[in-house]
Amino acid sequence: MSNFIEHKSLHRQLKHRPIRLTLVILAWSLAMGWLLASVTSAHSATPTAEIGTVDVVPAQYQLGQQLYLENCSSCHIALPPAVLPTQTWKNLLEDSQHYGAQLQPLVDPPRILVWRYLSTFSRTQLSDEATPYRVNNSRYFKALHPKVDLPRPVQIGSCVSCHPSASEYNFRRLTSEWEK
């Protein structure tokens, strides 16, 4: 008789395990969902008008971005790195000849910081793609401007006609004509 009672008790314990397991999984899922929601809501709480660039730049790349802007936007509008492939940025950083002007090349460590920023946020180049040095030759630039009647020739200064805050490195804000 005692064997029968032990067997029945064991049967009840095993019978309740799936219910307990389901409750544990449900509690775990709710906790993870709440945690994920709180993390993403903090990120999305930043208004896009305050972000400025196309990408949110993590802290470890912000000094590189700042050095890039200080060095490049002093002569022309600085482009978001994703507009050109990584190889273009590499070549531009290594060459003191810059579109017909002789530049003082960046030296390390600022050059390394700028390179980390540019290489992280630039795009990859297709194996059969020529390295573009002009924005209008960039595949990604063309993809970002599909149905836009671009001026010929496209120049970096042309950006402000559609992106009035481009000189502040804000390419999110568009002229009212394009915001609709």
Secondary structure, DSSP 8 states (H G I E B T S, - for coil): -HHHHHHHHHHHHHHHHHHHHHHHHHHHHHHHHHHHHHHHHHHHTS-HHHH-SSS---HHHHHHHHHHHHHHTTTS----GGGSBHHHHHHHHH-SEETTEE-----TTHHHHHHHHHHHHSB---TT-----SGGG-HHHHHHSTT----SS--GGGGGGT-TTGGGT--S---HHHH-
